[in-house]
Amino acid sequence: MPDLLRHYLELFSDKPGRTDLIEHGMICNTDEPIRTKMDPMPYSVRESIGDEIHSMLQLHVIEETISPYVSPIILVKKKDNTNRFCVDYRMFNKVTALIRNLCLGKQTYLQS
């Protein structure tokens, strides 16, 4: 396995990215948009939230949008005492249909 990883080393990066090789769709079980209110964030973390959002915009991992759907961000403390930036999709997940056949087995990926 290490030889395989070394052969395709150029495919790996420490920076997040995106692909245009596949599109993801979701089926929502309601016509009513999900709008979850965000709890107030402490002043001590607001700057790091802004920095993280700016960084993700620069990397094109996220994009600005106007949407009737709103899911709050949350910060989760990691073992090294830094924050992990997360989105709380729990309310949205409750109204989306699970599509099982979109997941491919690892053999399918290896054969591609």
N, C-alpha and C positions, 0 to 999 in steps of 0.2 A: 504493500500500500504506500509506503513512503516514496518509492520510485514514481508511482502514478501521480502523487501530489507534486513532486518536484517537476515532473514533465509538464504539468499544467499550472505552474506557479504564477504565471502572468494573469490567471483568472482570479486570483485571490488578492484582497486589499484590506488594509486596516480602516479604510474609509467606507461608510455605507454608500450604497448606490441604488440604482433601479434598472429595470430591464423593460424592453419593449417586445420581448419574445412571447409574452403571454399576457392576457388580460384577465382580470378577476371581476366577476359579477356577483351580485347578491340579490336575493329575493326577499323582499320585506313583506310581512304578513299583515301590514296595516297601511292605510293611505295617510294616516296622521304622522307628520314628522316627529321624530324623537328629539326633545330638547331637555337635556339634563342640566340643572343649575350647578354651576361651579362654586365650591366653597371658597371663601376668601383665603388667599395665600399669605403667609407671613411676609412682612417686608424684607426679612433677612434672605429670602430665596427669590424674590421677584427679579433681581438683576440676573441671577443664574438662569431663570426661566427665559428671560428676554434673550440672553446670550445663546441659549440652546436653540430657541426658535430661529434666531438669525443664522446660526450655523447650519441648521437643517434646510433653511431656504437657500443658502448659498450652495449647498451640496445637491440641491434639487430633489431632496428626499420628500419634502412637503411643498405645497404651493398654496398661495393665497386663494381663497374661494369665498363665495357668498352662498350659503346653504341654509335651508330650513332645519337641518339636523345639527345638533350641538352635543358633543360629549366632552366632559371636563378633563383637564389634565391633572395628573397627580404626580407627586414626587415620592419615590420609594428609596429609602436609605439603603445603600449597599454596604457590604462588610467593610470596605475600605473607607467608610464614612462619607463617600460622595453620593450624589443623588442620581437616581435613574429616572429619566423623563418618561412617563407613561401616559396613555390615554385610557380613560375608564369607559370601555364600550359595553359594560354589563347591561344597561337598559336597552341599547340597540341590539345586542345579541339576543335578548328575549323575544324580539319580534322578527328576527331573520330566520329563514329556513336553512336547515343544514343540508348541503349538497355533498353527499358522500363520494360521488363518482369523479370529482375533480382531483382527488389525490392520486398521484401515480406512485407505484412501488419503486423502491430504489433500483431494482433491476431495470426498469424502464429508463431511468436516468442514465445508468451505466451503459446501456446498449445504444443510446443516442449518439 
